[in-house]
Amino acid sequence: MWTIYQMQRSPLKLPDKSTVYRNTIDSHSQARDQAAWHVARMPGGSSLAEAEKFCRQIAKSHYENFSVCTCLVPKRLRQDFANIYAFSRWSDDLGDESESSTEATEKLHQWRNQLRQCFHGEACHPIFIALRSTIDRTGLSIEPFDDLVDAFCQDQVCRVYTTRVQLFDYCRRSANPVGRIVLGLEQCFDSQLIALSDQICTGLQLINFWQDIARDFTAGRIYLPEEDRLRWGVSIEELGAKSGSIHFRNMVKEQVQCVREMFDEGQTLVREAPRSLRPAIGLFLAGGRAVADGIERIQFDTLATRPVVSRIRKLSFVFQALCFRGVEGMIEPMRRIFSKQRR
């Protein structure tokens, strides 16, 4: 079991937990889709076909680019991607959509018990029925799934981080398991490739934090480590300002540079991962770099504005990723992209 990091004491009195939780739910309601259980009807039976359809509904209704992204992998893996996405999304929603952190923690503990039963061959929930099929085909272990639930549980008790070591440990369980699971779909358990994947996944998690500093602060969460804030002379109060000081912007610049180095270190994975996964990995890496570029374009002041990656640039990333698959592999994805544009 990981060490739970307690919230630091600071001169600024952060909102009480109930207020923070309400703010978190309110902010998410404006920025994210409905909870998984509101967008997909629970199947009437317990067949694998019904369970897999349920997972596809969750994936497609929550992530507008899911169809495009899954077109970057072979058809034989698309259902597995949907199963994994449904598990991750349902887990996330249990943490974010509950009425209190206590309720969320209890639900996540129950969810973890179902996960363990799934790996023992006893699956009742449709997501676990579908996931069990993925596990049987790929030989995935429980560790990365359990780590994800660990991270969602930590979200309920830890809202401020003191050191980079603590923050990186959180990323180890909240982000890195996703890359490890994806590699595992092709039975890729090579330690060197996993290390490259970890660099990319941690970088993606961190760049998401740095673009959302203001939004997270409103929700009562501070991912900027205290040791970095103190070193740059940035107070907690400043994180609630409408724009950042030169010290704040230099601090964010340092954080973004650290992420860029992670992306550079993980770049080799695009060439060395199983061929079927390279386009998707390249797409997400390009997306992360685009967010870093966006933060730099606004002079690292993510308190004043949130960086935006244009739709044209997103499409260019998809096109570049599709080039990995050759001309034949581009037909179906491009058809889906342009059909989305017409809607």
C-alpha positions as a printed NumPy array, in Angstrom:
array([[  0.   ,   0.   ,   0.   ],
       [  1.326,   3.42 ,  -0.917],
       [  2.042,   6.143,   1.628],
       [ -0.819,   8.619,   1.866],
       [  0.465,  12.135,   1.757],
       [ -1.27 ,  14.383,   4.235],
       [ -2.377,  17.862,   3.229],
       [  0.271,  20.405,   4.161],
       [ -0.433,  23.227,   6.564],
       [ -0.247,  26.678,   5.017],
       [ -1.079,  30.286,   5.911],
       [ -3.969,  30.136,   3.455],
       [ -6.997,  28.286,   4.773],
       [ -8.169,  26.053,   1.943],
       [-11.905,  25.272,   1.693],
       [-13.234,  22.521,   3.929],
       [-13.537,  19.077,   2.361],
       [-17.271,  19.27 ,   1.713],
       [-16.901,  22.632,  -0.04 ],
       [-13.935,  21.397,  -2.035],
       [-15.849,  18.324,  -3.057],
       [-18.825,  20.381,  -4.168],
       [-16.545,  22.732,  -6.127],
       [-14.831,  19.764,  -7.733],
       [-18.129,  18.264,  -8.862],
       [-19.399,  21.639, -10.099],
       [-16.222,  22.335, -12.087],
       [-16.279,  18.864, -13.59 ],
       [-19.918,  19.241, -14.608],
       [-18.877,  22.186, -16.769],
       [-15.728,  20.598, -18.195],
       [-16.469,  16.911, -18.584],
       [-19.178,  14.56 , -19.722],
       [-21.772,  12.845, -17.587],
       [-20.792,   9.971, -15.34 ],
       [-20.476,   6.63 , -17.094],
       [-23.597,   5.187, -15.482],
       [-25.704,   7.99 , -16.983],
       [-24.68 ,   7.431, -20.609],
       [-24.794,   3.659, -20.986],
       [-27.71 ,   1.476, -19.966],
       [-26.767,  -1.533, -17.869],
       [-27.324,  -4.685, -19.956],
       [-30.194,  -6.96 , -19.033],
       [-28.047, -10.077, -19.203],
       [-24.518, -11.099, -18.337],
       [-23.238, -12.228, -21.725],
       [-19.845, -11.157, -23.011],
       [-21.424,  -9.563, -26.09 ],
       [-23.67 ,  -7.35 , -23.947],
       [-20.781,  -6.418, -21.665],
       [-18.543,  -5.458, -24.57 ],
       [-21.295,  -3.354, -26.132],
       [-21.713,  -1.591, -22.771],
       [-17.998,  -0.727, -22.702],
       [-18.11 ,   0.581, -26.267],
       [-21.038,   2.836, -25.381],
       [-19.141,   4.319, -22.437],
       [-16.007,   4.886, -24.488],
       [-17.745,   6.482, -27.462],
       [-20.027,   8.709, -25.379],
       [-17.238,  10.053, -23.188],
       [-14.414,  10.602, -25.618],
       [-15.271,  12.305, -28.911],
       [-12.047,  11.155, -30.563],
       [-12.279,   7.565, -29.347],
       [-13.319,   6.266, -32.76 ],
       [-10.45 ,   8.07 , -34.481],
       [ -7.873,   6.959, -31.913],
       [ -8.955,   3.336, -31.993],
       [ -8.675,   3.423, -35.776],
       [ -4.956,   3.808, -35.208],
       [ -4.764,   0.287, -33.772],
       [ -5.753,  -3.048, -35.357],
       [ -9.416,  -4.034, -35.194],
       [ -8.52 ,  -6.977, -32.984],
       [ -7.47 ,  -4.545, -30.224],
       [-10.294,  -2.01 , -30.424],
       [-12.638,  -3.838, -28.094],
       [ -9.806,  -4.221, -25.586],
       [ -9.19 ,  -0.47 , -25.751],
       [-12.896,   0.121, -25.068],
       [-12.873,  -2.3  , -22.122],
       [ -9.852,  -0.61 , -20.571],
       [-11.231,   2.866, -21.172],
       [-14.555,   1.911, -19.581],
       [-12.775,   0.561, -16.496],
       [-10.652,   3.706, -16.151],
       [-13.567,   6.054, -16.715],
       [-15.889,   4.255, -14.311],
       [-13.151,   4.28 , -11.657],
       [-12.554,   7.993, -12.197],
       [-16.259,   8.781, -11.988],
       [-16.605,   6.89 ,  -8.709],
       [-14.054,   9.289,  -7.264],
       [-15.291,  12.504,  -8.864],
       [-19.06 ,  12.101,  -8.934],
       [-19.728,  10.964,  -5.352],
       [-21.232,  13.348,  -2.795],
       [-18.239,  13.216,  -0.437],
       [-14.698,  11.904,  -0.263],
       [-15.835,   9.337,   2.318],
       [-18.502,   8.   ,  -0.021],
       [-16.066,   8.   ,  -2.939],
       [-13.461,   6.077,  -0.957],
       [-15.994,   3.447,   0.064],
       [-17.195,   3.008,  -3.517],
       [-13.622,   2.725,  -4.78 ],
       [-12.851,   0.059,  -2.164],
       [-15.882,  -1.919,  -3.345],
       [-14.758,  -1.429,  -6.959],
       [-11.291,  -2.724,  -6.075],
       [-12.834,  -5.832,  -4.526],
       [-14.695,  -6.461,  -7.775],
       [-11.42 ,  -5.99 ,  -9.663],
       [ -9.754,  -8.658,  -7.554],
       [-12.7  , -10.994,  -8.038],
       [-12.396, -10.398, -11.779],
       [ -8.793, -11.574, -11.735],
       [ -9.946, -14.673,  -9.867],
       [-12.451, -15.426, -12.624],
       [-15.541, -14.075, -10.844],
       [-16.983, -11.137, -12.759],
       [-20.515,  -9.776, -12.329],
       [-20.326,  -6.133, -13.418],
       [-20.418,  -5.795, -17.243],
       [-17.138,  -3.86 , -17.287],
       [-15.392,  -6.685, -15.468],
       [-17.035,  -9.321, -17.649],
       [-15.579,  -7.562, -20.699],
       [-12.263,  -6.869, -18.989],
       [-11.934, -10.518, -18.014],
       [-11.986, -11.392, -21.706],
       [ -9.157,  -8.911, -22.35 ],
       [ -7.156, -10.344, -19.461],
       [ -7.567, -13.889, -20.75 ],
       [ -6.369, -12.91 , -24.228],
       [ -3.409, -10.772, -23.206],
       [ -2.138, -12.078, -19.885],
       [ -2.318,  -8.638, -18.25 ],
       [ -1.624,  -8.606, -14.512],
       [ -3.727,  -6.912, -11.845],
       [ -0.987,  -4.474, -10.775],
       [ -1.582,  -1.615, -13.251],
       [ -5.352,  -1.748, -12.715],
       [ -4.913,  -1.815,  -8.947],
       [ -2.484,   1.107,  -9.17 ],
       [ -5.105,   3.173, -10.997],
       [ -7.664,   2.55 ,  -8.263],
       [ -4.976,   3.426,  -5.694],
       [ -4.485,   6.787,  -7.381],
       [ -8.211,   7.536,  -7.431],
       [ -8.343,   6.699,  -3.716],
       [ -5.414,   9.039,  -3.065],
       [ -7.311,  11.841,  -4.791],
       [ -9.816,  11.69 ,  -1.929],
       [ -7.274,  12.407,   0.819],
       [ -4.346,  14.247,  -0.779],
       [ -4.919,  17.612,  -2.429],
       [ -1.558,  19.34 ,  -1.933],
       [  1.893,  17.921,  -2.712],
       [  5.056,  18.856,  -0.832],
       [  7.807,  17.427,  -3.044],
       [  8.374,  16.292,  -6.603],
       [  9.044,  12.813,  -5.263],
       [  5.499,  12.691,  -3.908],
       [  4.013,  14.055,  -7.121],
       [  5.964,  11.642,  -9.305],
       [  4.889,   8.752,  -7.095],
       [  1.282,   9.783,  -7.701],
       [  1.926,   9.859, -11.463],
       [  3.484,   6.4  , -11.174],
       [  0.045,   5.103, -10.204],
       [ -2.292,   7.536, -11.945],
       [ -0.632,   7.729, -15.377],
       [  2.044,   5.098, -15.929],
       [ -0.323,   2.112, -15.569],
       [ -2.212,   3.244, -18.671],
       [  0.881,   2.953, -20.851],
       [  1.813,  -0.376, -19.302],
       [ -1.657,  -1.751, -19.981],
       [ -1.554,  -0.58 , -23.605],
       [  1.838,  -2.22 , -24.15 ],
       [  0.521,  -5.338, -22.451],
       [ -2.231,  -5.656, -25.049],
       [  0.507,  -6.804, -27.412],
       [  2.25 ,  -8.885, -24.726],
       [  5.   ,  -6.277, -24.522],
       [  6.497,  -6.488, -21.042],
       [ 10.045,  -5.41 , -21.909],
       [ 11.453,  -3.361, -19.01 ],
       [ 13.237,  -0.865, -21.269],
       [ 10.103,  -0.137, -23.3  ],
       [  8.052,   0.144, -20.118],
       [ 10.54 ,   2.726, -18.813],
       [ 10.104,   4.753, -22.019],
       [  6.331,   4.5  , -21.691],
       [  6.516,   5.698, -18.086],
       [  8.399,   8.815, -19.205],
       [  5.709,   9.667, -21.751],
       [  2.783,   8.927, -19.443],
       [  4.184,  10.892, -16.508],
       [  4.922,  13.764, -18.884],
       [  1.349,  13.717, -20.211],
       [ -0.041,  13.756, -16.676],
       [  2.198,  16.642, -15.627],
       [  1.561,  18.806, -18.694],
       [ -2.154,  18.364, -18.019],
       [ -1.581,  19.621, -14.466],
       [  0.399,  22.657, -15.646],
       [ -2.263,  23.76 , -18.124],
       [ -4.97 ,  23.413, -15.459],
       [ -3.329,  25.093, -12.447],
       [ -6.135,  27.645, -12.09 ],
       [ -8.919,  25.104, -12.578],
       [ -7.381,  22.676, -10.09 ],
       [ -6.881,  25.435,  -7.512],
       [-10.576,  26.317,  -7.766],
       [-11.346,  22.655,  -7.097],
       [ -9.058,  22.696,  -4.051],
       [ -6.136,  20.807,  -5.58 ],
       [ -2.527,  21.988,  -5.912],
       [ -0.164,  19.788,  -7.893],
       [  2.729,  22.278,  -7.981],
       [  5.075,  20.886,  -5.302],
       [  5.556,  23.107,  -2.267],
       [  9.342,  22.829,  -2.576],
       [  9.185,  24.368,  -6.063],
       [  6.78 ,  27.111,  -5.028],
       [  8.997,  28.08 ,  -2.092],
       [ 12.116,  28.047,  -4.264],
       [ 10.49 ,  30.424,  -6.752],
       [  8.773,  32.567,  -4.123],
       [  5.241,  31.726,  -5.254],
       [  2.623,  31.673,  -2.501],
       [ -0.499,  29.543,  -2.433],
       [ -2.535,  32.749,  -2.563],
       [ -1.031,  33.646,  -5.938],
       [ -2.464,  30.489,  -7.487],
       [ -5.881,  32.105,  -7.107],
       [ -4.854,  35.289,  -8.939],
       [ -6.111,  36.265, -12.385],
       [ -2.586,  36.326, -13.784],
       [  0.798,  35.025, -12.718],
       [  3.852,  36.993, -11.613],
       [  7.212,  36.668, -13.326],
       [  8.177,  34.22 , -10.574],
       [  5.114,  32.103, -11.272],
       [  5.775,  32.089, -15.008],
       [  9.415,  31.134, -14.542],
       [  8.333,  28.303, -12.265],
       [  5.88 ,  26.991, -14.864],
       [  8.559,  27.369, -17.541],
       [ 10.816,  25.108, -15.498],
       [  8.036,  22.544, -15.071],
       [  7.277,  22.537, -18.801],
       [ 10.954,  22.105, -19.661],
       [ 11.069,  19.089, -17.358],
       [  8.11 ,  17.6  , -19.231],
       [  9.736,  18.253, -22.612],
       [ 12.787,  16.316, -21.437],
       [ 10.533,  13.417, -20.445],
       [  8.927,  13.414, -23.88 ],
       [ 12.368,  13.445, -25.512],
       [ 13.5  ,  10.528, -23.351],
       [ 10.377,   8.552, -24.239],
       [ 10.438,   9.382, -27.967],
       [ 12.242,   6.15 , -28.826],
       [  9.11 ,   4.213, -27.87 ],
       [  7.391,   5.432, -31.049],
       [  9.954,   3.457, -33.066],
       [ 10.508,   0.487, -30.763],
       [  7.018,  -0.338, -29.459],
       [  5.022,  -3.094, -31.17 ],
       [  4.26 ,  -1.789, -34.656],
       [  0.499,  -1.908, -34.104],
       [  0.744,   0.573, -31.208],
       [  3.163,   3.086, -32.722],
       [  0.597,   5.389, -34.394],
       [ -1.433,   5.829, -31.186],
       [  1.695,   6.4  , -29.098],
       [  2.936,   8.955, -31.623],
       [ -0.416,  10.739, -31.551],
       [ -0.495,  11.136, -27.775],
       [  3.146,  12.211, -27.648],
       [  2.486,  14.866, -30.295],
       [ -0.56 ,  16.03 , -28.355],
       [  1.453,  16.419, -25.166],
       [  4.103,  18.443, -26.96 ],
       [  1.395,  20.626, -28.48 ],
       [  0.08 ,  21.484, -25.009],
       [  3.63 ,  22.348, -23.919],
       [  3.933,  24.607, -26.978],
       [  0.593,  26.189, -26.103],
       [  1.746,  26.991, -22.576],
       [  4.898,  28.573, -23.974],
       [  2.861,  30.682, -26.436],
       [  0.956,  32.265, -23.54 ],
       [  4.303,  32.978, -21.838],
       [  3.651,  30.302, -19.209],
       [  0.845,  32.289, -17.559],
       [ -1.69 ,  29.5  , -17.153],
       [ -3.476,  31.513, -14.464],
       [ -4.551,  34.094, -17.042],
       [ -5.629,  31.685, -19.767],
       [ -5.749,  28.004, -20.561],
       [ -3.709,  26.964, -23.625],
       [ -5.719,  25.621, -26.529],
       [ -4.585,  23.29 , -29.304],
       [ -6.398,  24.182, -32.52 ],
       [ -8.544,  21.621, -34.309],
       [ -6.39 ,  21.959, -37.426],
       [ -3.288,  21.076, -35.462],
       [ -5.055,  18.125, -33.844],
       [ -6.008,  16.835, -37.279],
       [ -2.406,  17.216, -38.417],
       [ -1.315,  14.986, -35.538],
       [ -3.847,  12.367, -36.562],
       [ -2.634,  12.559, -40.156],
       [  0.986,  12.113, -39.079],
       [  0.02 ,   9.132, -36.953],
       [ -1.913,   7.609, -39.829],
       [  1.189,   7.803, -42.002],
       [  2.62 ,   5.037, -39.841],
       [ -0.07 ,   2.748, -41.202],
       [  0.399,   3.469, -44.895],
       [ -2.194,   4.524, -47.464],
       [ -4.567,   1.597, -46.935],
       [ -4.637,   2.163, -43.208],
       [ -5.619,   5.807, -43.696],
       [ -8.92 ,   5.255, -45.495],
       [-11.227,   4.33 , -42.609],
       [ -9.812,   6.833, -40.059],
       [ -9.946,   9.735, -42.497],
       [-13.543,   8.845, -43.388],
       [-14.445,   9.045, -39.695],
       [-12.592,  12.318, -39.195],
       [-14.381,  14.08 , -42.042],
       [-17.758,  12.592, -41.094],
       [-17.282,  14.175, -37.642],
       [-16.499,  17.529, -39.256],
       [-19.755,  17.442, -41.24 ],
       [-21.849,  16.819, -38.115]])
